[in-house]
Amino acid sequence: MELKKIGVVGCGLMGHGIVQVAAQAGFEVVVVETAQDFLDKGLGRIEKSLAKLAQKSVEKGKATAEDAEATRAAAWGRITGSLDRADLADCDLVAEAIIEDLEIKKQLFAELGKLCKPETILASNTSSFPVTEMAEASGRPERFVGLHFFNPVQLMRLVEVVRTDKTDADVFETARGFGKAVGKAPVACKDTPGFVVNRLLVPYMAQALLMLERGDATKEDIDAAMQFGCGYPMGPMTLTDYVGLDTTLAILEGWVEKHPDEPAFVIPQILRDKVAEGKLGRKTGEGFYKWDGDKKS
Ligand SMILES: NC(=O)c1ccc[n+]([C@@H]2O[C@H](COP(=O)([O-])OP(=O)(O)OC[C@H]3O[C@@H](n4cnc5c(N)ncnc54)[C@H](O)[C@@H]3O)[C@@H](O)[C@H]2O)c1
């Protein structure tokens, strides 16, 4: 199936990035938000980001000022913002990037399943919920995939393309092709908790917190070990502060509730305590470290 028009629901952190990379790849994109100010904020981010890219390509000698401006204007011109979901009806693929709330996502997909043309592929950017549940809610599970982009979408190469037991092979291949078309390296995964990356990463973060809790090593030494021993750009304690302690806890709680017998899914008490104290990581100025912008102590 050939994709021409892409719909995106939600123009927040992830949604605005998906809109931008799709428009840059030549797709016509319509993005739907719940309120004008959210839409303006998301579109404003895209406008700034496209302008910055144009400026950089001129500075690096990759394009003349005229060409860079034409590329920027063409990408920007492919994007339409809307507050009306009916504008998604004729899209070939609709990617959802709204808040991480399963009931709200299911409601949205039930509505999209009714209003979109029969061929439309529906996709969720969820990080932690079963794709199968949303696929069933949409009433068109055979035309449903997970398309899990990474933050910031403009820079991160990976997109996990998630298929359920009911996803049509053609739909899956089309979604994977979309990932490639927007410049990503798609990996295929079944509908399992956390897909590939978070299934490995979140339990690793939890194990690091358990080490701290037991007093095996300090947070600085745990971080240094993984940075210098494994070549990771940051250690697990710093990573947890970046991801957000509340987000990490919410993911683990969801998994433990659904899969109580999976030994990799454990919730360190230290994580619950920090969240209860409101120490949620970099975004609140303190998690395992104290934060002043990007500076930690
Ligand atoms: N933040 C990350 O690092 C990250 C990474 C991968 C995946 N995700 C997933 O992507 C999704 C979006 O996360 P985010 O970080 O961009 O959140 P965000 O809060 O930055 O953006 C969500 C946007 O969706 C809008 N919205 C909410 N309900 C809506 C509705 N019913 N219709 C239209 N718009 C609606 C909100 O106004 C907001 O602008 C979540 O499912 C999240 O789990 C997040």
The ligand as an SDF file (V2000), in Angstrom:
LIG
                    3D

 44 48  0  0  0  0  0  0  0  0999 V2000
    8.4090   11.1470   26.0200 N   0  0  0  0  0  0  0  0  0  0  0  0
    9.1110   10.1040   25.5610 C   0  0  0  0  0  0  0  0  0  0  0  0
   10.3240   10.0140   25.7240 O   0  0  0  0  0  0  0  0  0  0  0  0
    8.3930    9.0200   24.7820 C   0  0  0  0  0  0  0  0  0  0  0  0
    9.1580    8.1190   24.0140 C   0  0  0  0  0  0  0  0  0  0  0  0
    8.4940    7.1460   23.2560 C   0  0  0  0  0  0  0  0  0  0  0  0
    7.1070    7.0710   23.3060 C   0  0  0  0  0  0  0  0  0  0  0  0
    6.3960    7.9340   24.0830 N   0  0  0  0  0  0  0  0  0  0  0  0
    4.9420    7.8160   24.0780 C   0  0  0  0  0  0  0  0  0  0  0  0
    4.4260    8.7970   23.1790 O   0  0  0  0  0  0  0  0  0  0  0  0
    3.1480    9.2430   23.6350 C   0  0  0  0  0  0  0  0  0  0  0  0
    3.1590   10.7470   23.7730 C   0  0  0  0  0  0  0  0  0  0  0  0
    4.1240   11.1120   24.7210 O   0  0  0  0  0  0  0  0  0  0  0  0
    4.7100   12.5930   24.8000 P   0  0  0  0  0  0  0  0  0  0  0  0
    5.9230   12.5110   25.6580 O   0  0  0  0  0  0  0  0  0  0  0  0
    4.7860   13.1840   23.4510 O   0  0  0  0  0  0  0  0  0  0  0  0
    3.5450   13.3190   25.6220 O   0  0  0  0  0  0  0  0  0  0  0  0
    3.1860   14.8940   25.6550 P   0  0  0  0  0  0  0  0  0  0  0  0
    2.4280   15.0900   26.9140 O   0  0  0  0  0  0  0  0  0  0  0  0
    4.3910   15.7290   25.3770 O   0  0  0  0  0  0  0  0  0  0  0  0
    2.2060   15.0750   24.4010 O   0  0  0  0  0  0  0  0  0  0  0  0
    0.9240   14.5470   24.3430 C   0  0  0  0  0  0  0  0  0  0  0  0
    0.0870   15.5170   23.5210 C   0  0  0  0  0  0  0  0  0  0  0  0
   -1.1470   14.8730   23.1920 O   0  0  0  0  0  0  0  0  0  0  0  0
   -2.1880   15.8210   23.3080 C   0  0  0  0  0  0  0  0  0  0  0  0
   -3.4270   15.0820   23.5350 N   0  0  0  0  0  0  0  0  0  0  0  0
   -3.8330   14.4740   24.6460 C   0  0  0  0  0  0  0  0  0  0  0  0
   -5.0090   13.8480   24.4420 N   0  0  0  0  0  0  0  0  0  0  0  0
   -5.3340   14.0720   23.1500 C   0  0  0  0  0  0  0  0  0  0  0  0
   -6.4220   13.6830   22.3150 C   0  0  0  0  0  0  0  0  0  0  0  0
   -7.3950   12.9270   22.8070 N   0  0  0  0  0  0  0  0  0  0  0  0
   -6.4160   14.0950   21.0280 N   0  0  0  0  0  0  0  0  0  0  0  0
   -5.4110   14.8570   20.5380 C   0  0  0  0  0  0  0  0  0  0  0  0
   -4.3430   15.2530   21.2880 N   0  0  0  0  0  0  0  0  0  0  0  0
   -4.3120   14.8560   22.5640 C   0  0  0  0  0  0  0  0  0  0  0  0
   -1.7840   16.7260   24.4580 C   0  0  0  0  0  0  0  0  0  0  0  0
   -2.4280   17.9890   24.3500 O   0  0  0  0  0  0  0  0  0  0  0  0
   -0.2580   16.8090   24.2690 C   0  0  0  0  0  0  0  0  0  0  0  0
    0.1160   17.9050   23.4520 O   0  0  0  0  0  0  0  0  0  0  0  0
    2.8550    8.4610   24.9040 C   0  0  0  0  0  0  0  0  0  0  0  0
    2.1110    7.3240   24.5960 O   0  0  0  0  0  0  0  0  0  0  0  0
    4.2490    8.0740   25.3910 C   0  0  0  0  0  0  0  0  0  0  0  0
    4.2440    6.8980   26.1690 O   0  0  0  0  0  0  0  0  0  0  0  0
    7.0010    8.9170   24.8100 C   0  0  0  0  0  0  0  0  0  0  0  0
  1  2  1  0
  2  3  2  0
  2  4  1  0
  4  5  1  0
  4 44  2  0
  5  6  2  0
  6  7  1  0
  7  8  2  0
  8  9  1  0
  8 44  1  0
  9 10  1  0
  9 42  1  0
 10 11  1  0
 11 12  1  0
 11 40  1  0
 12 13  1  0
 13 14  1  0
 14 15  2  0
 14 16  1  0
 14 17  1  0
 17 18  1  0
 18 19  2  0
 18 20  1  0
 18 21  1  0
 21 22  1  0
 22 23  1  0
 23 24  1  0
 23 38  1  0
 24 25  1  0
 25 26  1  0
 25 36  1  0
 26 27  1  0
 26 35  1  0
 27 28  2  0
 28 29  1  0
 29 30  1  0
 29 35  2  0
 30 31  1  0
 30 32  2  0
 32 33  1  0
 33 34  2  0
 34 35  1  0
 36 37  1  0
 36 38  1  0
 38 39  1  0
 40 41  1  0
 40 42  1  0
 42 43  1  0
M  CHG  2   8   1  16  -1
M  END
$$$$
